[in-house]
């Protein structure tokens, strides 16, 4: 996992990992349960659902499971679609929660909606406009000492952020139609699909594999694929990595340095022992690096900040 600027962003990465730690064993377990139930029913054709429950889930405290319907009447494709829907709904909940909490923390909550859309043709709305507004007042300290390492992350994708957002909008409208429109595509989804297809290439998104997506027409059933939603999760992580780095430039983001520093070292001031300028700089960089960033660069702004906040003496 990359060390992102905001602690919240790192925690969000962990949440995504936790989902997959649950999802993959669940999918594998369901796959195996299906053929076990089918094999049992082939051997005992008159087996009841209670017989199946006694055989496969006795002692689990699971009640109400209809294994015959789940494992025989329902196809694997149907169940894979349910897993896809579960993942899709949860990944948006994670992203939107991260976005809201982060923007609240740096005092720019009004841009929550804009950071879920590609930049408008006029440039007056959408993700690039929002980031520009959020970072109108920049932290020279963060730009000099932390930002360069943040932009070296493999998932940092500022040059492709609008394309990633078009992918985001397609899957978001899929989610909305599945949850609120009876699973049928509406005009928003149809339009989002058309916009996404203009950039849906590996080069356009900066990914190894374009998330699988389906031709979408209004009033037709929305179809999603587990592999496609898994690919979209990588897009989400790229968006988070990129916005984390860009919004870190805001002056109000400096409080994150203070929080990380005191979480690591407590309220006691760290003593810079050496008076030699080079050795002093190395110690400052080491102290800053140890609060959890991949690489820290010395700058006079960093030293001034740490002194002004009484974090070092």
Secondary structure, 3 states (H helix, E strand, C coil): CCCCCCHHHHHHHHHHHHHHHHHHHHHHHHHHHHHHHHHHHHHCCCCCHHHHHHHHCCCCCCCCCCHHHHHHHCCHHHHHHHHHHHHHHHHHHHHHHHHHHHHHHHCCHHHCCHHHCCCCCCCCCCHHHHHHHHCCCECHHHHHHHHHHHCCCCCCCHHHHHHHHHHHHHHHHHHHHHHHCCCECCHHHHHHHHHHHCCCCHHHHCCCCCCCCCCCCCCCECCCCHHHHHHHHHHHHHHHHHHHHHHCCEHHHHHHHHHHHHHHHCCCCECCCCCCHHHHHHHHHHHHHCCCCCCCCCCHHHHHHHHHCCCEC
